[in-house]
Amino acid sequence: MSDQIPFHIQEEIMKRLPVKSLVQFRCVSKAWKSSIDSSEFIAAHSHRRHTQPHYLLVSYENPLVEEDYVLFSRCYTNDDSFPQQSSVPTLSQSVKQLILPSVVGSSQGLLCLYGSHPNLQTHMAVLWNLSIRKSIAVLMPDFGVCPYTRDPIEPSIGFGVCPVTNDPKIVAMTQLSEFMIYTLNTGKWRSLPTNLPSRTQRFFFSVVTDRFIYWEVELKDLKTIMSFDLISETFELIDLPESLARRDPWVVSISKLRDSLAIVQYGDDYNSSIVWMMEVGARKSFTKLFTIPYVNVVGFSKNGLPIVTVDDDDSDMTKLVVYETNSEHNKVLEICELPYHFFVHSYMETLLLLGRSDYTSY
């Protein structure tokens, strides 16, 4: 029957199919394999994100057992109809060899993990596609040693996939105002010019949206947001409302909410959280969305519901729940018998890295 359908129509149909089906269809014919493996097809498939399933990838660390610092738990369908049947991702070899790995971010279906390598005596990042079980390890550049402590300088990093070129990018920076970028298409690190102030900076966690990577930054005891444009490769500092800028850095966190930036501020009673969302326009501003009776906000669902952790002191159980702001009810996602720290990342299936062999980029 496929012979009776023009090939360009076949391609349009395939662009709407899930990743696992496309991987299998590469074995149907040489023409299908050539089409699916092409960069044009992969880009077109990636840009149809509204037709692809979205997931929550839950990872967690056990603060009591260093060897199990990060364990990957489960993927949940991210449509707020929790709980649903979940799956456990298969770790790639590059991920398995990382020591004390942490998830830097998720962008267009790729995860970026960061940790140290046991044999190479250096840190590295791993770009990992869970859907097709492909990974690429990237050795971090040598930033030398701290002039005060003589310890090796470990950079703060961020990750994102350019929405125009589909090129994965890793950004590394130090408090000494050194900025470097790695792009998968070139396979190299290069220096990154910046017009940011040269004052000593402290970088905290990063968040990636469709086009930007955001970091919490502290400049002279004031908190601000630093953004990096994945298309133009430029930086910008974004002012926070005064009530957020002067808060202790440990009581404000950032997260992704509906492809925008969310700020989570602890309430004055330290038993609640206030959620702000950045409005992007001629002038970036922050709008207060809601207050919830929890402080451990670890992320948001696709529809913007906060995901929080709840500790049960009587049973030493930790629950990961979705809090419904309208009904004020919880839906339990995960329960652990130890006081784990959960981390939640948005994730979608993608064909990026298809046709590439696993390798290490030096």
C-alpha positions as CSV (number, residue, x, y, z in Angstrom):
1,M,0.0,0.0,0.0
2,S,2.9,2.3,0.7
3,D,3.8,2.2,-3.0
4,Q,0.5,3.9,-3.8
5,I,1.2,6.9,-1.5
6,P,3.6,9.5,-2.7
7,F,6.9,9.5,-0.7
8,H,6.5,13.1,0.5
9,I,3.1,12.2,2.0
10,Q,4.7,9.2,3.7
11,E,7.3,11.5,5.3
12,E,4.6,13.9,6.5
13,I,2.8,11.0,8.2
14,M,6.0,9.7,9.8
15,K,6.8,13.1,11.2
16,R,3.7,12.7,13.4
17,L,4.8,9.3,14.8
18,P,6.4,8.6,18.2
19,V,10.2,8.1,18.4
20,K,10.0,4.4,19.2
21,S,8.0,3.7,16.0
22,L,10.3,5.7,13.9
23,V,13.4,3.8,15.2
24,Q,11.7,0.5,14.2
25,F,10.6,1.9,10.8
26,R,14.2,2.6,9.8
27,C,14.4,-1.2,9.1
28,V,11.5,-1.1,6.6
29,S,13.5,0.2,3.6
30,K,16.6,2.1,2.7
31,A,14.5,5.1,1.6
32,W,12.7,5.3,5.0
33,K,16.0,4.9,6.9
34,S,17.6,7.7,4.8
35,S,14.7,10.0,5.4
36,I,14.4,9.4,9.1
37,D,18.1,9.8,9.7
38,S,18.3,13.1,7.8
39,S,18.9,16.3,9.8
40,E,15.9,17.9,8.0
41,F,13.5,15.1,9.2
42,I,14.9,15.2,12.8
43,A,14.5,18.9,12.9
44,A,10.9,18.8,11.6
45,H,10.0,16.0,14.0
46,S,11.5,18.0,16.9
47,H,9.5,21.1,16.1
48,R,6.2,19.1,16.3
49,R,6.5,19.2,20.1
50,H,2.7,19.6,20.5
51,T,2.2,16.1,19.0
52,Q,4.8,14.4,21.1
53,P,4.1,13.0,24.6
54,H,5.7,15.0,27.5
55,Y,7.0,13.4,30.6
56,L,8.3,14.1,34.1
57,L,11.7,12.5,34.7
58,V,12.2,12.1,38.4
59,S,15.7,11.6,39.9
60,Y,16.6,11.5,43.5
61,E,19.7,11.6,45.7
62,N,20.2,9.7,49.0
63,P,22.0,12.0,51.4
64,L,22.8,9.0,53.6
65,V,24.6,6.8,51.0
66,E,27.1,8.7,48.9
67,E,27.5,5.9,46.3
68,D,23.8,6.3,45.5
69,Y,24.0,10.1,45.2
70,V,21.7,10.2,42.1
71,L,19.3,7.4,41.1
72,F,17.0,7.7,38.2
73,S,13.5,6.9,39.2
74,R,10.6,7.0,36.7
75,C,9.1,8.8,33.8
76,Y,5.5,10.0,34.3
77,T,3.2,11.2,31.6
78,N,3.1,15.0,32.2
79,D,-0.6,15.8,31.7
80,D,-1.7,16.1,35.3
81,S,-3.7,12.9,35.2
82,F,-1.4,11.4,37.9
83,P,-0.7,8.8,38.9
84,Q,-0.1,6.7,35.7
85,Q,2.0,3.7,34.8
86,S,5.6,4.8,34.7
87,S,8.8,3.4,33.3
88,V,12.4,3.3,34.5
89,P,15.0,4.6,32.0
90,T,17.9,2.4,31.0
91,L,21.2,4.2,31.9
92,S,23.8,4.5,29.1
93,Q,27.4,3.4,29.7
94,S,28.5,7.0,29.8
95,V,26.0,7.9,32.5
96,K,27.0,4.8,34.5
97,Q,30.7,5.8,34.7
98,L,30.0,9.3,36.1
99,I,30.8,9.7,39.8
100,L,28.3,11.8,41.8
101,P,26.3,12.8,38.7
102,S,23.7,15.5,38.7
103,V,21.2,16.6,36.1
104,V,22.1,20.0,34.6
105,G,18.9,20.3,32.5
106,S,16.6,18.9,29.9
107,S,16.1,20.5,26.5
108,Q,14.2,19.2,23.4
109,G,14.4,15.6,24.6
110,L,18.1,15.6,25.6
111,L,19.3,15.4,29.2
112,C,22.7,16.8,30.2
113,L,24.3,15.3,33.3
114,Y,27.5,16.4,35.0
115,G,30.0,14.6,37.2
116,S,33.6,13.4,37.5
117,H,35.2,10.6,35.5
118,P,37.0,7.9,37.6
119,N,39.9,7.3,35.2
120,L,40.4,10.6,33.4
121,Q,40.8,12.7,36.6
122,T,38.5,15.4,35.2
123,H,34.8,16.4,35.1
124,M,32.6,15.7,32.1
125,A,29.1,16.3,30.9
126,V,27.0,13.7,29.2
127,L,24.4,14.4,26.6
128,W,21.9,11.6,26.8
129,N,18.8,10.7,24.7
130,L,16.8,8.3,26.8
131,S,14.4,7.4,23.9
132,I,17.0,6.0,21.5
133,R,19.7,5.2,24.2
134,K,22.4,7.4,22.7
135,S,24.9,9.4,24.7
136,I,27.9,11.6,24.1
137,A,30.4,12.4,26.8
138,V,32.1,15.8,26.7
139,L,35.2,16.5,28.7
140,M,35.1,19.9,30.5
141,P,37.8,22.5,29.8
142,D,40.6,23.1,32.3
143,F,40.0,26.4,34.1
144,G,43.2,26.1,36.2
145,V,43.3,26.4,40.0
146,C,41.9,29.0,42.4
147,P,44.6,31.6,43.2
148,Y,43.5,31.6,46.8
149,T,43.0,28.0,47.7
150,R,45.0,26.3,44.8
151,D,42.1,23.9,44.3
152,P,41.0,23.1,40.8
153,I,38.3,25.5,39.6
154,E,35.0,23.8,39.0
155,P,32.7,25.8,36.7
156,S,29.0,26.3,36.9
157,I,27.3,25.0,33.8
158,G,24.1,25.2,31.8
159,F,22.7,23.3,28.9
160,G,20.2,23.8,26.1
161,V,19.4,22.9,22.5
162,C,19.2,25.8,20.1
163,P,15.6,25.9,18.8
164,V,16.7,27.1,15.3
165,T,19.7,24.8,14.5
166,N,18.9,21.9,16.9
167,D,22.5,22.2,18.1
168,P,23.0,21.1,21.7
169,K,25.1,23.7,23.6
170,I,26.9,23.5,27.0
171,V,27.9,26.8,28.7
172,A,30.6,26.8,31.4
173,M,31.5,29.8,33.6
174,T,33.6,30.6,36.6
175,Q,33.5,33.3,39.3
176,L,36.5,34.7,37.7
177,S,34.3,35.8,34.7
178,E,35.6,33.1,32.3
179,F,32.9,31.9,29.9
180,M,33.2,29.0,27.4
181,I,30.7,27.2,25.2
182,Y,30.6,23.8,23.6
183,T,28.5,23.1,20.6
184,L,27.9,19.5,19.4
185,N,28.0,20.5,15.7
186,T,31.6,21.7,16.0
187,G,32.6,19.2,18.8
188,K,34.8,21.9,20.4
189,W,35.0,24.4,23.3
190,R,35.5,28.0,22.6
191,S,35.7,31.2,24.6
192,L,32.5,33.2,24.9
193,P,32.6,37.0,24.9
194,T,30.3,38.7,27.4
195,N,29.3,42.2,28.4
196,L,28.5,41.2,31.9
197,P,30.0,43.2,34.8
198,S,33.4,41.9,36.0
199,R,32.3,41.9,39.6
200,T,32.7,38.6,41.5
201,Q,29.7,36.5,40.8
202,R,28.1,33.4,42.5
203,F,26.1,31.1,40.3
204,F,23.4,28.9,41.5
205,F,21.1,26.4,39.8
206,S,20.2,26.8,36.1
207,V,16.9,26.3,34.2
208,V,16.4,26.0,30.5
209,T,13.3,27.1,28.5
210,D,12.7,27.0,24.8
211,R,15.3,29.6,23.9
212,F,17.0,30.7,27.1
213,I,19.2,29.3,29.9
214,Y,18.7,31.1,33.2
215,W,20.9,31.1,36.3
216,E,20.4,32.5,39.8
217,V,23.3,35.0,40.3
218,E,24.5,36.9,43.3
219,L,26.2,40.3,42.7
220,K,27.4,42.2,45.7
221,D,24.8,40.6,48.0
222,L,21.9,41.1,45.6
223,K,20.3,38.3,43.7
224,T,19.5,38.6,40.1
225,I,18.8,36.4,37.1
226,M,21.3,35.9,34.3
227,S,20.0,34.7,30.9
228,F,21.8,33.2,27.9
229,D,20.2,33.3,24.5
230,L,20.8,30.0,22.7
231,I,20.3,31.6,19.3
232,S,22.3,34.8,19.6
233,E,24.7,33.5,22.3
234,T,24.4,36.7,24.3
235,F,23.9,37.2,28.1
236,E,21.6,39.5,29.9
237,L,21.0,40.4,33.6
238,I,17.3,40.5,34.6
239,D,16.4,42.5,37.7
240,L,14.3,40.8,40.4
241,P,11.6,42.5,42.5
242,E,13.3,44.0,45.6
243,S,11.6,41.5,47.9
244,L,13.3,38.7,46.0
245,A,16.6,40.4,45.2
246,R,17.5,40.9,48.9
247,R,16.3,37.5,50.1
248,D,18.8,35.0,51.4
249,P,19.9,32.9,48.4
250,W,18.8,29.7,50.1
251,V,15.2,30.7,50.3
252,V,14.6,31.5,46.7
253,S,14.9,29.0,43.8
254,I,14.1,29.0,40.1
255,S,12.2,26.5,38.0
256,K,10.5,26.1,34.6
257,L,6.8,26.8,34.4
258,R,5.0,26.6,31.0
259,D,8.2,27.3,29.1
260,S,8.8,30.4,31.2
261,L,10.9,31.1,34.3
262,A,9.3,30.7,37.7
263,I,10.7,32.0,41.0
264,V,9.8,30.2,44.2
265,Q,10.0,32.4,47.3
266,Y,9.6,31.0,50.8
267,G,6.9,32.7,52.9
268,D,7.8,34.6,56.0
269,D,6.5,31.7,58.1
270,Y,8.8,29.3,56.3
271,N,5.8,26.9,56.0
272,S,4.6,28.2,52.6
273,S,5.9,29.2,49.2
274,I,5.1,32.1,46.9
275,V,5.3,31.4,43.2
276,W,6.2,34.1,40.7
277,M,6.4,33.8,36.9
278,M,8.4,36.0,34.5
279,E,6.5,37.8,31.9
280,V,8.5,38.3,28.7
281,G,7.9,41.5,26.8
282,A,9.6,44.8,26.1
283,R,10.5,44.8,29.7
284,K,10.8,41.5,31.6
285,S,8.8,41.6,34.8
286,F,7.6,39.1,37.5
287,T,4.0,38.4,38.4
288,K,2.9,36.7,41.7
289,L,0.8,33.7,40.8
290,F,-0.2,31.9,44.0
291,T,0.9,30.8,47.5
292,I,0.9,27.1,48.5
293,P,1.3,25.5,52.0
294,Y,4.6,23.8,51.1
295,V,8.2,24.9,50.9
296,N,9.9,22.0,49.1
297,V,8.8,22.9,45.5
298,V,10.9,20.8,43.1
299,G,9.2,21.6,39.8
300,F,5.9,22.1,37.9
301,S,3.7,19.9,35.8
302,K,2.9,20.7,32.1
303,N,-0.2,22.5,33.2
304,G,1.6,24.6,35.8
305,L,0.7,22.6,39.0
306,P,3.5,22.7,41.6
307,I,5.2,19.4,42.4
308,V,6.4,19.2,46.1
309,T,8.0,16.8,48.5
310,V,6.3,16.0,51.8
311,D,8.1,14.3,54.7
312,D,6.4,12.0,57.1
313,D,8.3,12.3,60.4
314,D,6.5,9.3,61.9
315,S,7.4,6.8,59.2
316,D,10.6,8.3,57.7
317,M,8.8,8.3,54.3
318,T,9.2,11.0,51.7
319,K,6.4,11.6,49.2
320,L,6.6,13.3,45.9
321,V,3.2,14.9,45.2
322,V,1.4,17.1,42.7
323,Y,-0.5,19.9,44.5
324,E,-3.8,20.9,42.9
325,T,-4.0,24.7,43.6
326,N,-7.8,24.8,43.0
327,S,-9.0,21.8,45.0
328,E,-6.0,22.0,47.4
329,H,-5.6,18.2,47.1
330,N,-2.5,16.1,46.5
331,K,-1.8,13.4,44.0
332,V,1.1,11.1,45.0
333,L,3.7,10.3,42.4
334,E,6.4,8.6,44.3
335,I,7.1,7.3,47.9
336,C,10.5,6.5,49.3
337,E,11.3,4.8,52.6
338,L,14.3,7.0,53.2
339,P,14.6,10.8,53.3
340,Y,15.5,11.2,49.6
341,H,15.8,14.5,47.9
342,F,13.8,14.6,44.7
343,F,14.5,16.4,41.5
344,V,12.0,16.8,38.6
345,H,12.8,17.5,35.0
346,S,10.5,18.0,32.0
347,Y,11.2,15.6,29.2
348,M,10.0,14.7,25.7
349,E,10.9,12.1,23.2
350,T,13.3,13.2,20.4
351,L,15.4,11.8,17.5
352,L,18.4,14.1,18.3
353,L,21.6,12.0,18.3
354,L,20.0,9.4,16.0
355,G,22.6,7.9,13.7
356,R,25.5,8.9,16.0
357,S,27.7,6.4,17.8
358,D,28.3,6.8,21.5
359,Y,31.7,8.6,21.9
360,T,33.7,10.9,24.1
361,S,34.5,14.4,22.8
362,Y,37.9,15.6,24.0
